[in-house]
Amino acid sequence: MYKEEFLVEVETILQAYKESFMHKTYSEESDLSNIFMESFGISAKLKRENRQYWSRELGMIWQLLVNAIFKYHCSDYAPALKLGLDEPCDLLCTKDAIDTKYRIGSGDARTLKKFKQYGQLLSSKGFRPVILLL
């Protein structure tokens, strides 16, 4: 009995996803570029070929640029706050704990949970959590 119930449940899950994938449509977002991409000559087509790579690289550029700006324009600048293995923000400026993000996708549930967790942690340490989203 257990084996039959298990097989039915697995079949139901697989069938539901199969149907979902067959009906999946992609928004025009896939064809959008932004001024940041364009400044490096990265087309939407090129980015689509390896979205994860380009998003990670563009995100790092964004983080480094924001850090450089604050380093030279904030008298109370400090680099990323490290708490054990965690790094809840990319830089500190006075009481602002600033985290930079190039993009947040709809599938970033774990990232959103981290925002909440880190926000509470930073607030408890007297900082104001800030996200600079490009």
Secondary structure, DSSP 4 states (H G I P E B T S, - for coil): -HHHHHHHHHHHHHHHHHHHHHT----GGGG---HHHHHTT--HHHHHHTHHHHHHHHHHHHHHHHHHHHHHH-TTEEE---BTTB---SEEETTEEEEEES---TT-HHHHHHHHHHHHHHHHTT-EEEEEE-
